[in-house]
Amino acid sequence: MQACLQRFASSLIVSCQPVPGGPLDHPESVVGFALAALASGAKGLRIEGVANLRAVRTATDAPIIGLIKRDMDTSPVRITPLVEDVIALAEAGADIIAFDATDRVRPVPAAELCALVHAHGKLAMADISTIEEARAAIAFGVDLVGTTMSGYTGGPEPTEPDFDLLAAAVALGHPVIAEGRIRVPDQAAEAIRLGAHGVVVGSAITRPEHITTWFADAIEAVKAGEDETPTLAFDLGGSKTLVALVVGGRVIETRSEETLRGDGAEAWCDRVAALAEPWRGRYGAVGGCVTGVVDGGRWTALNPETLPVPAGFPLADALATRLGTEVALLNDAQAAAWGEYRYGGGVGRDLVFLTISTGIGGGVVLGGALRIGRSGVAGSAGLTRLRPSGDGGPIESVASGRAMAAAVKAVGIDADAPAIFLAAARGEAWAVGIIDRSADLVAGLIGNIQLLFDPDIVVIGGGVGLAEGYRERLELRLAGQPPLMRPELRAAMLGRNAGVIGVADHARRMSKSRGTKK
């Protein structure tokens, strides 16, 4: 396998990872990108997802770095976090398996993943964010170190490549792959001059949506005289509290920590303020989104198992006192719906956003307005009942990621939603049945949503909703609807930042409205 490294020594590696849910997000497009890259001088590929990897492996014998990305409620680690991921990538034909090796809470120690990669006869690549993580990864035996995670583990998110980290890692005497925010040829050349074994370039080559946005945003900012003052936005969820500085549809810096459920609402507000304190004076408007119901600035739990919020907690006032300014609030799914409408998968279209993850939530945007409802619960699709009497429970109790895990546990299988999808990809009947059951119910829900609101599109998000094959299952089940009632499904594009992007835009609009009234 060491000969594999020499095939892309001092060369370009193209990351062929289309925007999730975009028009190019299918194996045929990934194969096309890969072959075009190789024909144009790339010597290696970085491919995400088992289906994409299998398709590319069939088309070329070029060196492939394989990875799987997933969003987890219990860990911020996204790149190949599980044992099942390593096995699936090895079986699909990866030469090198990349995994997140940052010093963060994770389901499986990075050293164990490295050993498993080697046990399957593959090379191990550690995606790191600091020189300390590089040293640790080399110590437990990785073959390659990548600067992939620099700027993506909290704190300020840079806009340029981290050449300081690259140079420091090269000095350790181990092969290093330069990756992250390399967008122009001069940056790739500089990485090689600094001693990188290879240079990964992704979005600047294989994500035309991003490239187009760079140009369009620059033009629109000039036309509108856009205020570049950041907005402070936060997302207070059941497992994580995230604060961010947002400009337009871009998250420029983030800070996050675990939400401690037992601390209570006052302590959660203290933590939001503490996380935002280093940015004091840098932002204008402030907005926040939370799990549960927001009504008149007061916060109430919809599902106390997610967060035990006291009924009617005065969240807007509590945060205004701590931050010294008014705070605009939204439910997290409503905020994500607005984010997708303004900057994501449904720009300018009437839409219903549906997130299928640990639970099921949603938001409605019609006529250019986010529909909040009389009591703040508009869009709470996961709480709709399977039977009018209510004795069947809400749909999220049988179709969400949490429900899927509970269903398999009841028959003696210990697996969360990501593990269930991996088992289904291997053709295991029990897993296919669980996912099909969820898709049956959610497709029925979407059909009802289409009849109620008749939106232009239904945007699907969440860890389950964006899992490989799930949206296709929904489309198959909805294909029999008459054309006038058949929904058009789109994948969410903003990922875990949808909520903060949406509520930041909402906060800016509220701030301008208050200024106009004055």
VENNORZI-V878684 format. One record per residue. N is the residue number from 1. SS is DSSP state (hx for helix, st for strand, lp for the rest). OMEGA is omega in whole degrees, 0 to 359 (NA if undefined). BURIAL is + if it has 9 or more other C-alpha atoms within 8 Angstrom, else -. Layout:
# VENNORZI-V878684
n = (N | N)
ss = (SS | SS)
omega = (OMEGA | OMEGA)
burial = (BURIAL | BURIAL)
This chain:
# VENNORZI-V878684
n = (1 | 2 | 3 | 4 | 5 | 6 | 7 | 8 | 9 | 10 | 11 | 12 | 13 | 14 | 15 | 16 | 17 | 18 | 19 | 20 | 21 | 22 | 23 | 24 | 25 | 26 | 27 | 28 | 29 | 30 | 31 | 32 | 33 | 34 | 35 | 36 | 37 | 38 | 39 | 40 | 41 | 42 | 43 | 44 | 45 | 46 | 47 | 48 | 49 | 50 | 51 | 52 | 53 | 54 | 55 | 56 | 57 | 58 | 59 | 60 | 61 | 62 | 63 | 64 | 65 | 66 | 67 | 68 | 69 | 70 | 71 | 72 | 73 | 74 | 75 | 76 | 77 | 78 | 79 | 80 | 81 | 82 | 83 | 84 | 85 | 86 | 87 | 88 | 89 | 90 | 91 | 92 | 93 | 94 | 95 | 96 | 97 | 98 | 99 | 100 | 101 | 102 | 103 | 104 | 105 | 106 | 107 | 108 | 109 | 110 | 111 | 112 | 113 | 114 | 115 | 116 | 117 | 118 | 119 | 120 | 121 | 122 | 123 | 124 | 125 | 126 | 127 | 128 | 129 | 130 | 131 | 132 | 133 | 134 | 135 | 136 | 137 | 138 | 139 | 140 | 141 | 142 | 143 | 144 | 145 | 146 | 147 | 148 | 149 | 150 | 151 | 152 | 153 | 154 | 155 | 156 | 157 | 158 | 159 | 160 | 161 | 162 | 163 | 164 | 165 | 166 | 167 | 168 | 169 | 170 | 171 | 172 | 173 | 174 | 175 | 176 | 177 | 178 | 179 | 180 | 181 | 182 | 183 | 184 | 185 | 186 | 187 | 188 | 189 | 190 | 191 | 192 | 193 | 194 | 195 | 196 | 197 | 198 | 199 | 200 | 201 | 202 | 203 | 204 | 205 | 206 | 207 | 208 | 209 | 210 | 211 | 212 | 213 | 214 | 215 | 216 | 217 | 218 | 219 | 220 | 221 | 222 | 223 | 224 | 225 | 226 | 227 | 228 | 229 | 230 | 231 | 232 | 233 | 234 | 235 | 236 | 237 | 238 | 239 | 240 | 241 | 242 | 243 | 244 | 245 | 246 | 247 | 248 | 249 | 250 | 251 | 252 | 253 | 254 | 255 | 256 | 257 | 258 | 259 | 260 | 261 | 262 | 263 | 264 | 265 | 266 | 267 | 268 | 269 | 270 | 271 | 272 | 273 | 274 | 275 | 276 | 277 | 278 | 279 | 280 | 281 | 282 | 283 | 284 | 285 | 286 | 287 | 288 | 289 | 290 | 291 | 292 | 293 | 294 | 295 | 296 | 297 | 298 | 299 | 300 | 301 | 302 | 303 | 304 | 305 | 306 | 307 | 308 | 309 | 310 | 311 | 312 | 313 | 314 | 315 | 316 | 317 | 318 | 319 | 320 | 321 | 322 | 323 | 324 | 325 | 326 | 327 | 328 | 329 | 330 | 331 | 332 | 333 | 334 | 335 | 336 | 337 | 338 | 339 | 340 | 341 | 342 | 343 | 344 | 345 | 346 | 347 | 348 | 349 | 350 | 351 | 352 | 353 | 354 | 355 | 356 | 357 | 358 | 359 | 360 | 361 | 362 | 363 | 364 | 365 | 366 | 367 | 368 | 369 | 370 | 371 | 372 | 373 | 374 | 375 | 376 | 377 | 378 | 379 | 380 | 381 | 382 | 383 | 384 | 385 | 386 | 387 | 388 | 389 | 390 | 391 | 392 | 393 | 394 | 395 | 396 | 397 | 398 | 399 | 400 | 401 | 402 | 403 | 404 | 405 | 406 | 407 | 408 | 409 | 410 | 411 | 412 | 413 | 414 | 415 | 416 | 417 | 418 | 419 | 420 | 421 | 422 | 423 | 424 | 425 | 426 | 427 | 428 | 429 | 430 | 431 | 432 | 433 | 434 | 435 | 436 | 437 | 438 | 439 | 440 | 441 | 442 | 443 | 444 | 445 | 446 | 447 | 448 | 449 | 450 | 451 | 452 | 453 | 454 | 455 | 456 | 457 | 458 | 459 | 460 | 461 | 462 | 463 | 464 | 465 | 466 | 467 | 468 | 469 | 470 | 471 | 472 | 473 | 474 | 475 | 476 | 477 | 478 | 479 | 480 | 481 | 482 | 483 | 484 | 485 | 486 | 487 | 488 | 489 | 490 | 491 | 492 | 493 | 494 | 495 | 496 | 497 | 498 | 499 | 500 | 501 | 502 | 503 | 504 | 505 | 506 | 507 | 508 | 509 | 510 | 511 | 512 | 513 | 514 | 515 | 516 | 517 | 518)
ss = (lp | hx | hx | hx | hx | hx | hx | lp | lp | lp | st | st | st | st | st | st | lp | lp | lp | lp | lp | lp | lp | lp | lp | lp | hx | hx | hx | hx | hx | hx | hx | hx | hx | hx | hx | hx | hx | lp | lp | lp | lp | st | st | st | st | st | lp | hx | hx | hx | hx | hx | hx | hx | hx | hx | hx | lp | lp | lp | st | st | st | st | st | lp | st | lp | lp | lp | lp | lp | lp | lp | lp | lp | st | lp | lp | lp | hx | hx | hx | hx | hx | hx | hx | hx | hx | hx | lp | lp | lp | st | st | st | st | st | lp | lp | lp | lp | lp | lp | lp | lp | lp | hx | hx | hx | hx | hx | hx | hx | hx | hx | hx | lp | lp | lp | st | st | st | st | st | lp | lp | lp | hx | hx | hx | hx | hx | hx | hx | hx | hx | lp | lp | lp | lp | st | st | st | lp | lp | lp | lp | lp | lp | lp | lp | st | st | lp | lp | lp | lp | lp | lp | hx | hx | hx | hx | hx | hx | hx | hx | lp | lp | lp | lp | lp | st | st | st | st | lp | lp | lp | lp | lp | hx | hx | hx | hx | hx | hx | hx | hx | hx | lp | lp | lp | lp | st | st | st | st | lp | hx | hx | hx | hx | lp | hx | hx | hx | hx | hx | hx | hx | hx | hx | hx | hx | hx | hx | hx | hx | hx | hx | lp | lp | lp | lp | lp | st | st | st | st | st | st | st | lp | lp | lp | st | st | st | st | st | st | st | st | lp | lp | st | st | st | st | st | st | st | st | st | lp | lp | hx | hx | hx | lp | hx | hx | hx | hx | hx | hx | hx | hx | hx | hx | hx | hx | hx | hx | hx | lp | lp | lp | st | st | st | st | st | st | st | st | lp | lp | st | st | st | lp | lp | st | st | st | lp | lp | lp | lp | lp | lp | lp | lp | lp | lp | lp | lp | st | lp | hx | hx | hx | hx | hx | hx | hx | hx | hx | lp | lp | lp | lp | st | st | st | st | hx | hx | hx | hx | hx | hx | hx | hx | hx | hx | hx | hx | lp | lp | lp | lp | lp | lp | lp | st | st | st | st | st | st | lp | lp | lp | st | st | st | st | st | st | st | lp | lp | st | st | st | lp | lp | lp | lp | lp | lp | lp | lp | lp | hx | hx | hx | lp | st | lp | lp | lp | lp | lp | lp | lp | lp | st | lp | hx | hx | hx | hx | lp | hx | hx | hx | hx | hx | hx | hx | hx | hx | lp | lp | lp | lp | lp | lp | lp | hx | hx | hx | hx | hx | hx | hx | hx | hx | lp | lp | lp | hx | hx | hx | hx | hx | hx | hx | hx | hx | hx | hx | hx | hx | hx | hx | hx | hx | hx | hx | hx | hx | hx | hx | hx | hx | lp | lp | lp | st | st | st | st | st | lp | lp | lp | lp | lp | lp | lp | lp | hx | hx | hx | hx | hx | hx | hx | hx | hx | lp | lp | lp | lp | hx | hx | hx | lp | lp | lp | st | st | st | lp | lp | lp | hx | hx | hx | hx | hx | hx | hx | hx | hx | hx | hx | hx | hx | hx | hx | hx | hx | hx | hx | hx | hx | hx | hx | lp)
omega = (180 | 177 | 178 | 181 | 183 | 182 | 177 | 178 | 179 | 186 | 180 | 173 | 182 | 177 | 182 | 182 | 181 | 175 | 181 | 179 | 179 | 183 | 180 | 184 | 173 | 187 | 181 | 178 | 180 | 176 | 179 | 176 | 183 | 181 | 177 | 179 | 180 | 179 | 184 | 174 | 175 | 181 | 180 | 183 | 172 | 190 | 179 | 175 | 184 | 182 | 178 | 181 | 179 | 183 | 181 | 180 | 178 | 187 | 185 | 174 | 179 | 179 | 181 | 168 | 182 | 177 | 173 | 176 | 176 | 175 | 183 | 179 | 187 | 183 | 175 | 182 | 185 | 189 | 177 | 184 | 191 | 174 | 181 | 179 | 180 | 181 | 181 | 180 | 178 | 181 | 182 | 174 | 176 | 172 | 181 | 178 | 180 | 176 | 177 | 179 | 179 | 183 | 181 | 178 | 185 | 180 | 181 | 178 | 181 | 180 | 178 | 177 | 179 | 180 | 180 | 176 | 180 | 179 | 178 | 175 | 181 | 174 | 183 | 178 | 180 | 175 | 188 | 179 | 181 | 179 | 177 | 177 | 177 | 179 | 181 | 181 | 178 | 181 | 180 | 163 | 179 | 179 | 182 | 172 | 177 | 180 | 188 | 191 | 180 | 180 | 184 | 180 | 183 | 183 | 182 | 177 | 183 | 176 | 183 | 176 | 180 | 182 | 176 | 177 | 179 | 182 | 180 | 180 | 177 | 181 | 178 | 175 | 181 | 179 | 182 | 175 | 176 | 180 | 176 | 174 | 175 | 191 | 182 | 184 | 181 | 179 | 177 | 179 | 180 | 178 | 178 | 178 | 180 | 175 | 178 | 177 | 178 | 181 | 177 | 173 | 183 | 188 | 183 | 179 | 192 | 175 | 182 | 176 | 180 | 182 | 179 | 180 | 179 | 181 | 183 | 180 | 180 | 180 | 182 | 179 | 178 | 181 | 186 | 186 | 189 | 175 | 182 | 177 | 181 | 170 | 174 | 179 | 177 | 178 | 183 | 184 | 184 | 181 | 186 | 171 | 182 | 169 | 186 | 167 | 187 | 173 | 184 | 177 | 183 | 170 | 186 | 176 | 177 | 170 | 182 | 173 | 179 | 172 | 180 | 189 | 185 | 185 | 180 | 189 | 180 | 179 | 178 | 177 | 177 | 183 | 175 | 181 | 181 | 178 | 182 | 187 | 180 | 182 | 184 | 181 | 182 | 186 | 178 | 181 | 179 | 176 | 179 | 175 | 186 | 170 | 181 | 185 | 172 | 181 | 180 | 180 | 179 | 190 | 179 | 179 | 167 | 178 | 183 | 178 | 178 | 173 | 181 | 182 | 176 | 183 | 175 | 180 | 184 | 188 | 182 | 180 | 182 | 180 | 178 | 178 | 183 | 185 | 176 | 179 | 179 | 182 | 176 | 186 | 173 | 165 | 187 | 180 | 176 | 178 | 179 | 177 | 180 | 177 | 179 | 178 | 185 | 190 | 190 | 189 | 182 | 187 | 174 | 183 | 168 | 185 | 163 | 178 | 181 | 177 | 177 | 184 | 174 | 171 | 177 | 179 | 181 | 177 | 186 | 175 | 180 | 178 | 179 | 182 | 173 | 182 | 182 | 181 | 183 | 185 | 177 | 185 | 180 | 179 | 182 | 188 | 183 | 181 | 175 | 188 | 178 | 178 | 181 | 181 | 180 | 184 | 177 | 181 | 179 | 185 | 181 | 179 | 180 | 186 | 183 | 176 | 178 | 180 | 178 | 179 | 179 | 181 | 180 | 177 | 180 | 178 | 172 | 179 | 180 | 182 | 173 | 184 | 179 | 179 | 178 | 179 | 177 | 178 | 178 | 179 | 177 | 177 | 181 | 191 | 182 | 181 | 178 | 180 | 179 | 181 | 179 | 179 | 178 | 181 | 177 | 184 | 181 | 176 | 176 | 177 | 181 | 177 | 177 | 178 | 180 | 180 | 182 | 188 | 184 | 181 | 174 | 183 | 169 | 183 | 183 | 178 | 179 | 183 | 177 | 182 | 181 | 179 | 185 | 175 | 186 | 181 | 178 | 176 | 179 | 182 | 179 | 182 | 181 | 186 | 182 | 179 | 173 | 185 | 182 | 183 | 184 | 181 | 171 | 182 | 174 | 176 | 174 | 185 | 187 | 176 | 185 | 179 | 184 | 183 | 182 | 177 | 180 | 183 | 175 | 178 | 177 | 181 | 178 | 180 | 178 | 180 | 178 | 179 | 178 | 180 | 180 | 181 | 179 | NA)
burial = (- | - | - | + | - | - | + | + | - | + | + | + | + | + | + | + | + | + | + | + | + | + | - | + | + | - | + | - | + | + | + | - | + | + | + | - | + | + | - | - | - | + | + | + | + | + | + | + | + | + | - | + | + | + | + | + | + | - | - | - | - | - | + | + | + | + | + | + | + | + | - | + | - | - | + | + | + | + | + | + | + | + | + | - | + | + | + | + | + | + | - | + | + | + | + | + | + | + | + | + | + | + | - | - | - | + | - | + | - | + | + | - | + | + | + | + | + | + | - | - | - | + | + | + | + | + | + | + | + | + | + | - | + | + | + | - | + | + | - | - | + | + | + | + | + | + | + | + | + | + | + | - | - | + | - | + | + | - | - | - | + | + | - | - | + | + | + | + | + | + | - | - | - | + | + | + | + | + | + | + | - | + | + | - | - | - | + | + | - | - | + | + | - | + | - | + | + | + | + | + | + | + | + | + | - | + | + | + | - | + | + | - | - | - | - | - | - | - | - | + | + | - | - | - | - | - | - | - | - | + | + | + | + | + | + | + | + | + | + | + | + | + | + | + | + | + | + | - | + | - | + | + | + | + | + | + | - | - | + | - | + | - | - | + | + | - | - | + | + | + | - | + | + | - | + | + | - | - | - | - | - | - | + | + | + | + | + | + | + | + | + | + | + | + | - | - | + | + | + | + | + | - | - | - | - | - | + | + | + | + | - | - | + | + | + | + | + | + | + | + | - | + | - | - | - | + | + | + | + | + | + | + | + | + | + | + | + | + | + | + | + | + | + | + | + | + | + | - | + | + | + | + | + | + | + | + | + | + | + | + | + | + | + | + | + | + | - | - | - | + | + | + | - | - | + | + | + | + | + | + | + | + | + | - | + | + | - | - | - | + | - | - | + | + | + | + | + | + | + | + | + | + | + | + | + | - | + | + | + | - | - | - | - | - | + | + | + | + | + | + | + | + | + | + | - | - | - | + | - | - | + | + | - | + | + | + | + | + | + | + | + | + | + | - | + | + | + | - | + | + | - | - | - | - | + | + | + | + | + | + | + | + | + | + | + | + | + | - | - | + | + | - | + | + | + | - | + | + | - | - | - | - | - | - | + | + | + | - | + | + | + | + | + | + | - | - | - | + | + | + | + | + | + | + | + | + | + | + | - | + | + | - | - | - | - | - | - | -)
